[in-house]
Amino acid sequence: MEKSVGLRFRSELHACAPDPRAGTLDAPHANAPSSSHAYLVKANVGQYDNGVRPLQSLLLLFAMTAAAAAQTLTISNARLIDITNGTVQPNTTVVISGNRIISVTHSRRHVPQKGQVVDAKGQYLIPGLWDMHTHVYFDGMAQDGSDLILPLFLANGITGIRDMGSNLDMVLNARAAIAAHQLLGPRMIVSGPMLDGPTSHYKAAIAITTPEDGRKAVDMLKSRGVNFIKVQSGIPRDAYFAIAAEAKKDGIEYEGHVPDSIRATEAVASGQRTFEHLIGVFEGSSPAATESQYLTGKKSPGLFLASYDPAREASLIQLLAKNQVWQCPTLFWERGQWLVDAIDYSKDPDLGYAAHSWVTNRWPASQKAILKSMDTDPLPVRERFVTHELDIVRKLHTANVPFLAGTDTPAGVDLLPGISLHLELQRFVAAGFTPLQALQTATLNPARFFNKLDDYGPIKPGRIADLDLLAANPLDNIANTRTVTAVVADGRYLSPEDLLKLRAKLKQLAATQ
């Protein structure tokens, strides 16, 4: 965790040169048969950076059933899970018109009059899941953003993402195209590029040296229409406070890492809305003198364990709870990065969804870089630290500090878009959350975080129709979130057959990337 490393998901060390490409999605041809709704995803011919050749056209044809185009969709006989209290409402009918839910009733009381009808008998209906920390168009992996990464989210029931660092033009174009149903992917809340320090080596970052740099970056991003500002580890101290002040002046939230030069208590006082990866919590759980040394010196799991001060930790947890500072700990990748030499990703049963270039080039190079720069403590020490992280999360949760589920995908090693979110929920349960509480970190809590309970969250009339049908109850076992049988994304229905076709096509595509 050397200061020069920068990102917490520090596998992204430019082992491979970026070959960015953007994606557009052609609307169905006017003469297409009404029995299908065909999405054609292909590469944009626009260039990303000077000197980078545009991607050769790649076509991904995904034919969806007539249900996708239906104006009215009725899901009947479902077991609806109320994510506010964990009750299961059997024999429930949900009617969707356009992209909004218009009624939720007992199936016996509702006889569908028109549109597509889906019999969900025996299945569980939950709100669509959110991954609250992603990097879709990030550096060398940006080339796979439109064709592979975004569709993988939907194929796994993730209907919304909060993107924490991507190429600005690419991510804004994708956000607009998805909203217009011209690109297959989840709805997107985006920061554009991260604000990082003067020596940042990330393409999806703006290097900040002075306070004026920070103010200009905030103003530019606000004018371009990003949803929030992402702050990164390397921002200089005076520039951080300038960014905070400018964001407040512009009326835009700033979220992300507690920079290396800032104490957690200072980030809370400044108004930073989220802490990602528990950064700042480790440092702030050390004696004051040691925390001051961490502002300019070396950090590592071994040092954090050695300097751990329970009283300081308790005080910081109390402060975070009082100010309701949201935590997005990315626990699955935290375990992955600290134990990168002990996990054999070649045995991952979902490896077929990883781009060939990730498996053969990026991940091996990232492993080597992590071992050289971050995982310098002996493996048993790092294993103790991973357990320590779970313990911190348990204490924060007990104190009613709010949590969001996020993954860092696809920037780490073996972080597969969509799939990794389900594994993240399992890590929350390992930290002491109930299955319901873990599920809330990807459903109810994002709605609260965005202050959009009228649009997202519990399945009720008036809310946007982002839904998942599951074959098994996630309240019995959180791993059951992986049993996605169908998805409704912004009112459009992806049937079991659609998902099978999509997943098969994505595996074929991944093998060529």
C-alpha positions in Angstrom: 0.0 0.0 0.0 2.8 2.4 -0.8 1.7 5.9 -1.5 3.0 5.8 -5.0 0.5 3.0 -5.8 -2.5 5.3 -5.7 -5.7 3.3 -6.2 -6.9 0.9 -3.6 -7.7 -1.6 -6.4 -4.1 -1.4 -7.2 -4.1 -4.3 -9.7 -4.6 -1.7 -12.4 -1.0 -0.9 -12.9 -0.9 -0.5 -16.7 0.6 -3.9 -17.4 -1.1 -3.6 -20.7 -1.4 -0.5 -22.9 -4.9 0.8 -23.3 -6.8 0.1 -26.5 -10.1 2.0 -25.7 -13.2 1.6 -27.7 -16.7 2.8 -27.3 -20.0 1.1 -28.1 -23.2 2.2 -29.7 -26.4 0.2 -30.1 -28.5 0.4 -33.2 -32.2 0.5 -32.7 -34.2 -2.3 -34.3 -34.7 -1.9 -38.0 -38.0 -0.4 -38.9 -38.8 -3.5 -40.9 -37.8 -6.0 -38.2 -40.6 -8.5 -37.4 -42.8 -7.5 -34.5 -42.2 -10.8 -32.8 -38.6 -9.9 -31.8 -36.7 -6.9 -30.5 -33.2 -7.0 -31.8 -30.4 -5.2 -30.2 -27.3 -4.7 -32.3 -24.2 -3.7 -30.3 -21.3 -2.6 -32.3 -18.1 -0.6 -31.9 -18.1 3.2 -32.2 -15.6 4.4 -34.9 -14.8 7.4 -32.8 -11.3 7.5 -31.3 -10.6 7.8 -27.6 -7.1 9.3 -27.6 -4.9 10.6 -30.3 -2.8 7.9 -31.7 -5.1 5.1 -30.7 -6.7 3.4 -33.6 -10.5 2.8 -33.5 -11.7 -0.6 -32.7 -12.5 -2.9 -35.6 -16.3 -3.3 -35.8 -17.6 -6.0 -33.5 -21.2 -7.1 -33.8 -23.2 -8.7 -31.0 -26.7 -9.6 -32.0 -29.1 -10.3 -29.2 -32.7 -11.2 -30.2 -35.2 -10.7 -27.4 -38.8 -12.0 -27.3 -41.9 -9.9 -28.0 -42.2 -9.4 -24.3 -39.3 -6.9 -24.3 -41.2 -4.6 -26.6 -44.6 -5.0 -24.9 -46.0 -1.8 -23.5 -47.6 -3.7 -20.6 -45.9 -6.5 -18.7 -47.6 -8.5 -16.0 -45.6 -10.8 -13.7 -48.1 -13.1 -11.9 -47.9 -15.6 -9.1 -44.5 -14.4 -7.8 -43.2 -14.6 -4.3 -42.4 -10.9 -3.7 -39.7 -10.2 -1.2 -40.3 -7.0 0.8 -36.7 -5.7 1.2 -37.7 -3.4 4.1 -38.6 -6.2 6.5 -37.9 -9.5 4.8 -41.5 -10.7 4.5 -42.4 -12.8 1.5 -45.7 -12.1 -0.2 -46.9 -15.2 -2.1 -49.1 -15.2 -5.2 -48.3 -11.6 -6.1 -49.0 -9.9 -9.4 -46.9 -6.9 -10.5 -48.1 -4.9 -13.5 -45.7 -2.7 -15.4 -46.5 -0.1 -18.0 -43.6 1.5 -19.9 -40.9 1.6 -17.3 -43.0 2.0 -14.2 -44.8 -0.4 -11.8 -48.5 0.5 -11.9 -49.9 -2.1 -9.5 -48.9 -4.7 -6.9 -51.8 -7.0 -6.0 -52.7 -10.5 -5.0 -52.8 -12.7 -8.1 -56.3 -13.9 -7.3 -57.6 -10.3 -7.6 -56.0 -9.5 -10.9 -56.8 -10.8 -14.3 -54.4 -9.4 -16.9 -56.3 -7.6 -19.7 -53.4 -7.0 -22.2 -49.8 -7.1 -22.9 -47.2 -9.8 -22.0 -47.9 -12.1 -19.1 -45.2 -14.0 -17.2 -46.2 -16.8 -14.9 -43.6 -16.6 -12.1 -45.0 -19.4 -10.0 -42.4 -20.7 -7.5 -40.0 -17.8 -8.2 -38.9 -14.9 -6.0 -39.2 -11.3 -7.1 -36.7 -8.8 -5.8 -35.7 -5.3 -6.9 -32.9 -5.2 -9.5 -29.4 -5.2 -7.9 -27.0 -2.3 -7.8 -23.2 -2.5 -8.0 -22.1 0.7 -6.3 -18.4 0.7 -7.3 -17.5 -0.1 -10.9 -15.0 1.0 -13.6 -16.6 0.2 -16.9 -14.4 2.3 -19.2 -11.2 2.1 -17.2 -7.8 2.3 -18.9 -6.9 -0.9 -20.8 -10.2 -2.5 -20.0 -12.2 0.3 -21.6 -12.1 -1.5 -24.9 -14.5 -4.1 -23.5 -16.9 -1.7 -21.8 -19.8 -1.7 -24.3 -19.7 -5.1 -25.8 -18.8 -7.3 -22.8 -18.8 -5.5 -19.4 -22.2 -3.7 -19.5 -24.2 -6.6 -20.9 -22.6 -8.9 -18.2 -24.2 -6.8 -15.5 -27.7 -7.3 -16.9 -27.0 -11.0 -17.6 -26.5 -11.4 -13.8 -29.4 -9.3 -12.6 -27.5 -6.0 -11.9 -29.8 -3.3 -13.3 -27.9 -0.3 -11.9 -24.3 0.7 -11.3 -22.4 3.6 -9.7 -19.3 4.1 -11.9 -16.3 5.4 -9.9 -13.8 6.2 -12.6 -14.0 5.9 -16.4 -13.1 7.8 -19.5 -15.4 10.8 -19.5 -16.8 10.8 -23.1 -17.2 7.0 -23.2 -19.1 6.8 -19.9 -21.3 9.7 -20.6 -22.2 8.3 -24.1 -23.0 5.0 -22.5 -25.2 6.5 -19.8 -27.2 8.3 -22.4 -27.4 5.3 -24.8 -28.7 3.0 -22.1 -31.3 5.5 -20.9 -32.5 5.7 -24.6 -32.6 1.9 -24.9 -29.9 2.1 -27.5 -27.2 0.1 -25.5 -27.7 -3.0 -23.5 -26.6 -2.4 -19.9 -27.6 -1.2 -16.4 -28.6 2.3 -15.6 -25.5 4.3 -14.8 -24.7 6.9 -12.1 -21.2 8.2 -13.1 -18.3 10.3 -11.9 -16.3 10.4 -15.1 -12.6 10.4 -14.5 -11.2 10.3 -10.9 -9.4 13.2 -9.4 -6.0 11.9 -8.4 -2.6 13.3 -7.6 0.1 14.9 -9.8 1.9 11.6 -10.5 -1.2 9.5 -11.3 -0.6 6.9 -14.0 -4.3 6.2 -14.7 -5.8 7.2 -18.0 -9.3 7.5 -16.3 -8.0 10.2 -14.0 -7.3 13.9 -13.9 -4.0 14.7 -12.3 -4.4 17.4 -9.6 -1.4 19.3 -8.4 -2.8 22.6 -7.1 -6.0 23.8 -5.5 -6.8 25.6 -8.7 -6.4 22.4 -10.6 -9.0 20.8 -8.3 -11.5 23.7 -8.6 -11.2 23.7 -12.4 -11.7 19.9 -12.6 -14.8 20.0 -10.4 -16.3 22.8 -12.5 -15.5 21.0 -15.8 -17.0 17.7 -14.6 -20.1 19.5 -13.2 -20.6 21.3 -16.6 -20.3 18.0 -18.4 -23.1 16.5 -16.4 -21.5 13.9 -14.2 -23.5 12.7 -11.1 -20.7 13.2 -8.5 -17.0 13.8 -8.1 -14.7 10.8 -7.3 -11.7 11.7 -5.1 -8.7 9.4 -5.3 -5.8 8.5 -3.0 -3.1 10.8 -4.4 -4.8 14.2 -4.2 -2.5 16.8 -2.4 -3.9 18.0 0.9 -4.6 21.6 0.0 -6.1 20.5 -3.3 -8.5 18.2 -1.5 -10.0 20.9 0.6 -10.3 23.1 -2.5 -12.1 20.3 -4.3 -14.4 19.9 -1.3 -15.2 23.6 -1.2 -15.8 23.8 -5.0 -18.0 20.8 -5.0 -20.2 22.3 -2.3 -20.3 25.6 -4.2 -21.4 23.7 -7.4 -23.9 21.6 -5.5 -22.3 18.2 -6.4 -21.3 15.5 -4.0 -17.8 14.2 -3.7 -17.2 10.6 -2.8 -14.4 8.0 -2.9 -11.1 7.4 -1.2 -9.9 9.2 1.9 -6.7 10.6 0.3 -3.4 9.5 1.8 -2.8 13.1 2.9 -6.1 13.4 4.8 -7.3 12.0 8.1 -10.6 10.2 8.2 -11.9 12.7 10.7 -11.0 15.5 8.3 -12.8 13.8 5.5 -15.9 13.5 7.6 -15.7 17.2 8.7 -15.3 18.3 5.1 -18.5 16.5 4.1 -17.1 13.6 2.0 -20.2 11.4 1.5 -18.6 7.9 1.2 -15.5 6.0 2.2 -14.5 3.3 -0.3 -12.5 0.2 0.6 -12.4 1.2 4.3 -9.6 3.5 3.4 -9.1 6.0 6.3 -10.7 3.6 8.8 -7.5 1.6 9.2 -5.4 4.7 9.6 -7.8 6.3 12.0 -7.9 3.2 14.1 -4.3 3.8 15.1 -2.7 6.1 17.7 -2.8 9.8 16.7 1.0 10.0 16.2 1.0 6.9 14.0 -2.0 8.2 11.9 0.0 11.3 11.3 3.0 9.2 10.1 0.6 7.4 7.7 -0.2 10.7 6.0 3.2 10.8 4.4 4.7 7.4 5.1 4.3 3.7 4.3 1.2 1.7 4.9 0.6 -2.0 4.9 -1.6 -4.7 6.5 1.1 -5.6 8.9 1.6 -2.0 10.0 -2.2 -1.5 10.5 -2.4 -4.6 12.6 0.6 -3.6 14.7 -0.7 -0.1 15.3 -4.4 -1.1 15.9 -5.9 0.9 18.8 -9.4 -0.3 19.8 -10.3 2.9 21.6 -9.4 5.0 18.5 -11.4 2.6 16.3 -14.4 2.9 18.6 -14.2 6.7 18.5 -14.0 6.8 14.7 -16.9 4.4 14.3 -19.0 6.6 16.5 -18.1 9.6 14.3 -19.0 7.8 11.1 -22.3 6.7 12.6 -23.2 10.1 13.8 -22.5 11.6 10.4 -23.9 8.6 8.5 -20.9 8.4 6.2 -21.6 5.6 3.7 -19.1 2.7 3.5 -18.5 0.8 0.3 -15.9 -1.7 1.4 -15.6 -3.9 -1.7 -14.9 -6.9 0.5 -14.6 -9.5 -2.2 -11.8 -7.6 -3.9 -10.2 -6.7 -0.6 -9.8 -10.4 0.0 -8.7 -10.9 -3.6 -6.0 -8.3 -3.6 -4.5 -9.1 -0.2 -4.5 -12.8 -0.9 -3.7 -12.5 -4.6 -1.0 -15.2 -4.4 -3.2 -17.7 -2.6 -6.3 -17.6 -4.9 -6.2 -19.7 -8.1 -8.5 -17.9 -10.5 -8.0 -20.6 -13.2 -10.4 -22.7 -11.2 -13.1 -20.0 -11.2 -16.2 -21.8 -12.7 -17.2 -18.4 -14.3 -13.9 -17.8 -16.0 -15.5 -18.2 -19.4 -17.0 -14.8 -19.0 -13.6 -13.1 -18.6 -12.1 -11.5 -21.7 -9.2 -13.7 -23.0 -6.8 -10.8 -22.7 -7.7 -10.3 -19.0 -6.8 -13.9 -18.2 -3.7 -14.2 -20.3 -2.2 -10.7 -19.9 -3.8 -8.3 -17.5 -4.4 -10.6 -14.5 -1.0 -12.2 -14.4 0.7 -8.9 -14.8 -1.5 -7.4 -12.0 -0.7 -10.3 -9.7 3.0 -9.7 -10.1 2.6 -5.9 -9.6 0.5 -6.4 -6.5 3.0 -8.8 -4.9 5.8 -6.4 -5.6 4.2 -3.2 -4.4 1.4 -4.2 -1.9 1.4 -7.8 -0.7 4.8 -7.5 0.9 3.8 -8.9 4.3 3.9 -12.6 4.8 0.7 -14.4 3.7 -0.4 -15.3 7.3 -0.3 -11.6 8.2 -2.4 -10.7 5.2 -4.9 -13.4 6.1 -5.2 -11.9 9.6 -5.8 -8.5 8.0 -8.6 -9.8 5.8 -10.3 -11.2 9.0 -9.6 -7.9 10.7 -11.5 -6.1 7.8 -14.5 -8.3 8.3 -14.4 -7.5 12.0 -14.3 -3.7 11.3 -17.3 -4.0 9.0 -19.2 -6.0 11.7 -18.5 -3.2 14.2 -19.5 -0.4 11.8 -22.7 -2.2 10.9 -23.5 -2.8 14.6 -23.1 1.0 15.1 -25.6 1.6 12.3 -23.1 3.0 9.8 -24.7 2.6 6.4 -23.3 0.3 3.7 -23.3 -0.1 0.0 -22.4 -3.2 -2.1 -19.7 -2.5 -4.6 -17.0 -4.5 -6.3 -14.4 -2.5 -8.2 -15.1 -4.6 -11.2 -13.5 -5.2 -13.7 -10.3 -3.5 -12.5 -9.0 -6.2 -10.2 -8.0 -9.8 -10.7 -10.9 -12.2 -11.3 -13.5 -9.5 -10.7 -16.1 -10.5 -13.2 -18.8 -7.9 -14.0 -22.1 -8.8 -12.5 -20.9 -12.1 -10.9 -18.6 -10.3 -8.4 -21.6 -8.4 -6.9 -23.2 -11.7 -5.8 -19.9 -12.7 -4.2 -19.7 -9.3 -2.5 -23.1 -10.0 -0.8 -21.7 -13.3 0.5 -18.8 -11.4 2.1 -21.3 -9.1 3.9 -22.9 -12.2 5.4 -19.4 -13.5 6.4 -19.0 -10.1 8.2 -22.2 -10.8 10.3 -25.0 -9.3 8.1 -28.2 -11.3 7.8 -29.1 -12.3 4.2 -31.7 -9.5 4.3 -29.2 -6.9 5.4 -26.8 -8.0 2.8 -29.5 -7.8 0.1 -30.4 -4.3 1.3 -26.8 -3.1 0.5 -27.6 -3.7 -3.2 -31.3 -2.7 -3.3 -32.8 -0.5 -0.5 -29.6 1.2 0.5 -28.7 2.5 -3.0 -32.2 4.0 -3.2 -31.7 5.7 0.1 -28.2 6.8 -0.8 -29.4 8.4 -4.0 -32.5 9.9 -2.2 -34.6 8.1 -4.8 -37.0 6.0 -2.8 -39.8 7.2 -5.0 -38.0 5.5 -8.0 -36.1 2.6 -6.6 -36.0 0.3 -3.5 -39.1 -1.7 -2.5 -41.4 -3.1 -5.2 -44.3 -0.7 -5.1 -46.6 1.2 -7.6 -44.9 4.2 -9.1 -41.4 2.9 -8.9 -39.1 2.2 -11.9 -39.4 -1.4 -13.1 -35.9 -2.8 -12.4 -36.5 -6.3 -11.1 -35.0 -9.8 -10.8 -36.8 -13.1 -10.7 -34.9 -15.8 -8.7 -35.3 -19.5 -8.6 -34.5 -19.7 -4.9 -35.0 -17.5 -1.8 -32.0 -15.2 -1.0 -33.3 -14.8 2.5 -32.6 -18.5 3.1 -29.1 -18.3 1.6 -27.6 -15.1 0.1 -25.9 -17.2 -2.6 -29.4 -17.6 -4.1 -29.2 -14.1 -5.6 -27.2 -16.0 -8.3 -30.3 -18.0 -9.3 -31.4 -15.2 -11.7 -34.0 -16.6 -14.1 -35.3 -13.3 -15.6 -34.6 -9.6 -15.5 -36.7 -6.5 -16.0 -34.5 -3.6 -16.9 -36.2 -0.2 -17.2 -39.5 -2.0 -17.9 -38.0 -4.3 -20.6 -38.2 -8.0 -19.9 -35.3 -10.4 -20.5 -36.8 -13.9 -20.3 -35.0 -17.1 -19.3 -34.4 -17.8 -22.9 -33.1 -14.3 -23.5 -30.6 -14.7 -20.6 -29.4 -18.1 -21.9 -28.8 -16.6 -25.3 -27.1 -13.5 -23.9 -24.8 -15.4 -21.6 -23.8 -17.8 -24.4 -23.1 -14.9 -26.7 -21.0 -13.1 -24.1 -18.9 -16.3 -23.5 -18.2 -16.5 -27.2 -17.3 -12.8 -27.3 -15.0 -13.1 -24.2 -13.0 -15.8 -25.9 -12.1 -13.4 -28.7 -11.4 -10.3 -26.6 
